[in-house]
Amino acid sequence: MDEDLGLINKFKAGQMEGFEMLVKKYHNRLVNIANSLTGNTSDAEDIAQEAFLKVYRNLNDFRNQARFSSWLYRITLNTAYDHLRKNKHRNASLDEMDYSNISDNKPREDVLAKETLRKALDKIPFGFRSALILKEIEGLSYEEIAQTLKIRLGTVESRIFRARRMLKNLLTRKEAR
C-alpha cells in the first residue's frame, strides 16, 4: 500500500499523526509551488497553510481516485490562484517584498537574475506558469501534471512548450534593452 494512503487511513481512523506526517512530508513542496507562483515567501507560507486546512477538512472525502499528491497540488494551485486573484490590484510595499533570497554571500548578478526570472514568470498566464513550475521546479512527470491539473497529456505538453517559449521571449527582450 502507498505510504500516503496509509497515512490517510490513520487519519480517517482518528489518529492525528497521520495528518501530521502528511504535512511534514509535503509542506516544503507546497511552499515552493506557492512561492514560485507568488514570488513572496510569506504569501507562500499562508497559501500552504490554507491548502493544508482545506485538505484537513476534506480528507475524509478523499476517495483515492487520483494520487494524493496530485490532489494536494491541485488544491495548492487553486489556493494560490485565488490568492493572486484577490490581491491582483494590491501594490507591494517595500515591507512586503521578499528579501530572503538576498544574502551577503550571493553575488549581485545571481540576485538580479533570479529577480528577472521571477518578474518574467509573473507575466506568463497562470495556467501555463503552473504547468511549467510543476515540471521544472517540482520535477513532476507530464502524466502527474495532467492528473494534477485535470487536463489531457497533450494539453500539458502544449502548455509547457508555450510557457517555455513565452519565458524565452520575455527574457530575450529584457536582454536586448
Secondary structure as UniProt FT lines:
FT   HELIX           3..12
FT   TURN            13..14
FT   HELIX           16..38
FT   HELIX           41..58
FT   HELIX           59..61
FT   HELIX           68..86
FT   TURN            87..89
FT   TURN            94..96
FT   TURN            100..101
FT   TURN            104..105
FT   HELIX           108..123
FT   HELIX           126..136
FT   HELIX           142..149
FT   HELIX           153..176
//
